[in-house]
Amino acid sequence: MWRTSLLRRLIVSLVVGTASRIPCAVVVAIVDLYLSGHGYGGLTREYVTWSAASVHLSIGDMIVLGTVLLVAALTWRLQTLFR
């Protein structure tokens, strides 16, 4: 019983966290279009580079990644509160 509950929480958290990237990516794209259209630097320029691991992240990538992790963690936590 306990393992089933843990597995269910894990699956739900991963699905909800992964699904949150789509609206977040749309918002980042709209903000990037606004900023670059007004002459400011965009959110999609490379900001973090770690060549040894082939990691190249922009501010927009970090926002989306942070949102996915935050939503997954909140979903995990909220499932214990509302059982």
Summary of the structure (lengths in Angstrom):
residues: 83
radius of gyration: 16.8
end to end distance: 14.1
largest distance: 56.9
contacts: 202
relative contact order: 0.18
helix: 73%
strand: 11%
